Amino acid sequence: MPVRLTILGSGSAGNCAYLETEETRILIDAGLSLRQIRARLASIGRAPENLTAILITHEHSDHMQGLGAISRKLGVPVYCNRPTQEAIEFQIQSKIDCRLFTTRNSFELGDIRVDTFEVLHDAQDPVGFLLRAPGVNIGVLTDLGQVTRLVLDRLRSANVLLLEANHDIKMLQDCPHRPWSLKQRILSRHGHLSNEAAADCTEQLMSPELRHLYLGHLSSECNRPDLAHRVLNERLEKIGANHVQLSMASQNKPCPTLEMV
């Protein structure tokens, strides 16, 4: 059976991805409503009742807004670190069924090995993941303001990467709807990656093994898919990485499912 990855939605309003192997079915973040998660899973012939687990990167609402409903109504276990659990339970004023990991440690979910590592973001203990599924390594790197050496080391073996390309710097600076304090936060080392920063990260991570690159978490106000795609595509061409398939994740609909044998 092939490994299947579907980015159900990614953007400033909500982030959620679905990964399926022969033994395991997981969500990476649950930043859409349960209704939306159910509908988007149904579009690929799947249902939340069959989930093995949910992995959570951090407690911001665009990564966990559907988590409470899924955990309470369907009894799906949640995997996160303790600071993230405490922050989520404080926000939703309810306990969730958590299986805790310590950041930088690894654990098994069926036939998937989950490697965790810290990222720089303004949350309690935000993490990235490298998901080692049979025959393929999938990196998840969203919500960070600076790419550290640790991040690069942990993701060098990725064959597939979901990478944040949150904003175009000029669009962010010129945005009339955001106060300067928010712009400073986004531009800080604990904020979000710009298109250029995402391109720099991609260049540093590039290897013959990296085959699929998804750009996600685009700001609806301070970025455009064509801008992000152009910046990354130009960088891929510059470094001769014509073996990498570049795709854009959408806030509004699932990406086509990627099947990996």
C-alpha positions as CSV (number, residue, x, y, z in Angstrom):
1,M,0.0,0.0,0.0
2,P,1.4,3.4,-0.9
3,V,1.9,6.2,1.7
4,R,-0.6,8.9,1.1
5,L,-0.3,12.6,2.1
6,T,-3.1,15.2,1.7
7,I,-2.7,18.8,2.8
8,L,-6.3,19.4,3.8
9,G,-5.8,23.1,4.2
10,S,-3.0,25.5,5.0
11,G,-3.0,29.2,5.6
12,S,-3.4,31.9,8.3
13,A,-7.0,30.7,9.0
14,G,-6.3,27.1,9.5
15,N,-3.8,24.3,9.0
16,C,-4.3,20.5,8.8
17,A,-2.7,17.6,6.9
18,Y,-3.6,13.9,6.6
19,L,-1.0,11.1,6.4
20,E,-2.0,7.5,5.8
21,T,0.1,4.3,5.7
22,E,-0.9,0.7,5.8
23,E,-1.2,0.7,9.6
24,T,-1.7,4.4,10.6
25,R,-3.9,7.4,9.8
26,I,-3.0,10.7,11.4
27,L,-3.7,14.4,11.3
28,I,-0.8,16.8,11.5
29,D,-2.5,19.8,13.3
30,A,-6.3,20.3,13.5
31,G,-6.6,23.9,12.6
32,L,-9.9,23.6,10.8
33,S,-13.3,23.0,12.4
34,L,-14.5,19.4,12.8
35,R,-17.1,20.0,10.2
36,Q,-14.5,21.2,7.7
37,I,-12.1,18.3,8.6
38,R,-14.9,15.8,8.1
39,A,-15.9,17.3,4.7
40,R,-12.3,17.5,3.4
41,L,-11.5,14.0,4.6
42,A,-14.8,12.8,2.9
43,S,-13.5,14.3,-0.4
44,I,-10.7,11.7,-0.4
45,G,-12.9,8.9,0.9
46,R,-11.8,9.1,4.5
47,A,-13.4,9.9,7.9
48,P,-12.2,11.3,11.2
49,E,-13.6,8.3,13.1
50,N,-10.8,6.2,11.6
51,L,-7.9,8.4,12.8
52,T,-5.1,6.8,14.8
53,A,-3.9,10.1,16.3
54,I,-3.5,13.8,15.9
55,L,-0.1,15.5,16.1
56,I,0.0,19.1,17.2
57,T,2.8,21.5,16.5
58,H,1.7,24.3,18.9
59,E,-1.4,25.8,20.5
60,H,-2.3,28.7,18.2
61,S,-5.9,28.5,17.0
62,D,-5.1,28.0,13.3
63,H,-3.5,24.7,14.3
64,M,-5.9,23.4,16.9
65,Q,-9.4,24.9,16.5
66,G,-11.0,21.6,15.7
67,L,-9.0,19.6,18.2
68,G,-11.3,19.8,21.2
69,A,-14.3,18.5,19.2
70,I,-12.4,15.7,17.6
71,S,-10.8,14.6,20.9
72,R,-14.1,14.8,22.9
73,K,-16.6,13.4,20.4
74,L,-14.4,10.8,18.6
75,G,-11.9,9.9,21.3
76,V,-8.9,10.4,19.0
77,P,-5.6,10.6,21.1
78,V,-3.6,13.8,20.8
79,Y,0.2,13.8,20.7
80,C,2.0,17.0,21.9
81,N,4.4,18.2,24.5
82,R,3.3,19.2,28.0
83,P,3.5,23.0,27.5
84,T,1.4,22.8,24.4
85,Q,-1.2,20.5,26.2
86,E,-1.4,23.0,29.1
87,A,-1.9,26.0,26.7
88,I,-4.5,24.2,24.7
89,E,-6.5,23.1,27.7
90,F,-6.4,26.6,29.1
91,Q,-7.8,28.0,25.9
92,I,-10.6,25.4,25.4
93,Q,-11.2,25.1,29.2
94,S,-11.4,21.3,28.9
95,K,-9.1,18.3,29.3
96,I,-8.0,16.4,26.2
97,D,-6.7,12.9,25.9
98,C,-2.9,13.6,25.4
99,R,0.0,11.3,24.9
100,L,2.9,13.5,25.8
101,F,6.3,13.6,24.2
102,T,9.4,15.5,25.1
103,T,10.7,17.8,22.4
104,R,13.7,16.4,20.5
105,N,12.6,12.9,21.4
106,S,11.1,10.4,18.9
107,F,8.2,7.9,19.2
108,E,6.3,5.3,17.2
109,L,2.8,5.6,15.8
110,G,2.2,2.2,14.1
111,D,4.6,2.1,11.2
112,I,5.5,5.8,11.4
113,R,8.4,7.1,13.5
114,V,7.9,10.7,14.6
115,D,11.0,12.8,15.2
116,T,10.3,16.1,17.0
117,F,12.4,19.2,17.2
118,E,12.0,22.7,18.5
119,V,11.4,25.7,16.2
120,L,11.5,29.5,17.0
121,H,7.9,30.8,17.2
122,D,5.9,32.8,19.8
123,A,4.2,29.8,21.3
124,Q,4.9,27.8,24.5
125,D,7.0,25.0,23.0
126,P,6.4,24.8,19.2
127,V,7.8,21.9,17.3
128,G,8.4,20.6,13.8
129,F,8.1,17.0,12.7
130,L,10.0,14.6,10.5
131,L,7.6,11.7,9.9
132,R,9.5,8.5,8.9
133,A,6.9,6.4,7.1
134,P,7.7,3.3,5.1
135,G,10.0,4.3,2.3
136,V,9.5,8.1,2.7
137,N,10.4,10.9,5.1
138,I,8.0,13.8,5.4
139,G,9.0,17.1,7.0
140,V,6.5,19.5,8.5
141,L,8.0,23.0,9.1
142,T,5.5,25.8,9.6
143,D,5.3,28.7,12.0
144,L,8.8,29.8,12.6
145,G,10.7,33.0,12.2
146,Q,14.2,31.7,11.7
147,V,15.6,28.5,10.4
148,T,18.2,27.1,12.9
149,R,21.0,24.6,12.4
150,L,19.0,22.1,14.4
151,V,16.0,22.5,12.0
152,L,18.3,21.9,9.0
153,D,20.0,18.9,10.6
154,R,16.6,17.3,11.4
155,L,15.1,17.8,7.9
156,R,18.1,16.9,5.7
157,S,16.7,13.5,5.0
158,A,13.2,14.7,4.0
159,N,11.8,13.5,0.7
160,V,8.7,15.6,1.1
161,L,8.6,18.9,2.8
162,L,5.6,21.2,3.9
163,L,7.3,24.5,4.3
164,E,5.9,27.9,5.5
165,A,6.1,30.8,3.0
166,N,4.0,33.1,5.1
167,H,4.5,36.6,3.7
168,D,6.0,38.9,1.1
169,I,8.0,41.4,3.1
170,K,6.9,44.5,1.1
171,M,3.2,43.4,1.2
172,L,3.5,43.0,5.0
173,Q,5.2,46.3,5.5
174,D,2.6,48.1,3.3
175,C,-0.4,46.3,4.8
176,P,-2.8,49.0,6.1
177,H,-4.7,46.6,8.4
178,R,-1.9,45.5,10.6
179,P,-0.3,47.6,13.4
180,W,3.4,48.0,13.4
181,S,3.7,45.9,16.6
182,L,2.2,42.9,14.7
183,K,4.4,43.5,11.7
184,Q,7.4,43.5,14.0
185,R,6.3,40.2,15.6
186,I,5.8,38.5,12.2
187,L,9.2,39.7,11.0
188,S,11.0,38.7,14.2
189,R,13.0,35.5,14.7
190,H,9.9,34.1,16.6
191,G,7.5,35.1,13.9
192,H,7.0,33.6,10.4
193,L,9.1,32.9,7.3
194,S,8.9,35.2,4.3
195,N,9.0,33.9,0.8
196,E,12.7,34.7,0.6
197,A,13.5,33.0,3.9
198,A,11.6,29.9,2.7
199,A,13.7,30.0,-0.4
200,D,16.9,30.3,1.7
201,C,15.8,27.3,3.8
202,T,15.0,25.2,0.7
203,E,18.5,25.9,-0.7
204,Q,20.2,24.9,2.5
205,L,18.2,21.7,2.7
206,M,18.5,20.8,-0.9
207,S,19.5,17.2,-1.6
208,P,18.8,14.6,-4.3
209,E,16.4,13.0,-1.9
210,L,14.1,16.0,-1.6
211,R,11.4,15.4,-4.3
212,H,8.2,17.3,-3.3
213,L,8.0,20.7,-1.8
214,Y,4.7,22.2,-0.6
215,L,4.5,25.9,0.3
216,G,2.0,26.5,3.1
217,H,0.7,28.9,5.7
218,L,0.4,31.8,3.2
219,S,-1.0,35.0,4.6
220,S,-4.2,36.0,2.9
221,E,-3.4,39.7,3.3
222,C,0.4,39.8,2.9
223,N,1.2,37.2,0.3
224,R,-0.1,35.8,-3.0
225,P,0.4,32.2,-4.3
226,D,1.9,33.5,-7.5
227,L,4.5,35.5,-5.6
228,A,5.5,32.7,-3.3
229,H,5.6,30.2,-6.2
230,R,7.8,32.6,-8.3
231,V,10.3,33.2,-5.5
232,L,10.7,29.5,-4.8
233,N,10.7,28.4,-8.4
234,E,13.4,30.9,-9.3
235,R,15.5,29.7,-6.4
236,L,15.0,26.0,-7.5
237,E,16.1,26.9,-11.0
238,K,19.1,28.9,-9.7
239,I,20.5,25.9,-7.8
240,G,19.6,23.4,-10.5
241,A,17.0,21.6,-8.4
242,N,14.8,20.5,-11.3
243,H,14.1,17.2,-9.6
244,V,11.8,18.9,-7.0
245,Q,8.1,19.2,-7.7
246,L,6.8,22.5,-6.3
247,S,3.2,22.7,-5.1
248,M,1.1,25.3,-3.4
249,A,-1.1,24.4,-0.4
250,S,-4.5,26.1,-0.3
251,Q,-6.5,27.5,2.6
252,N,-9.8,26.7,0.9
253,K,-9.5,23.1,-0.5
254,P,-7.3,20.0,-0.1
255,C,-4.3,19.5,-2.3
256,P,-4.3,16.5,-4.7
257,T,-3.2,13.5,-2.7
258,L,0.4,12.6,-3.0
259,E,0.9,8.8,-3.3
260,M,4.4,7.5,-2.5
261,V,5.3,3.8,-3.0
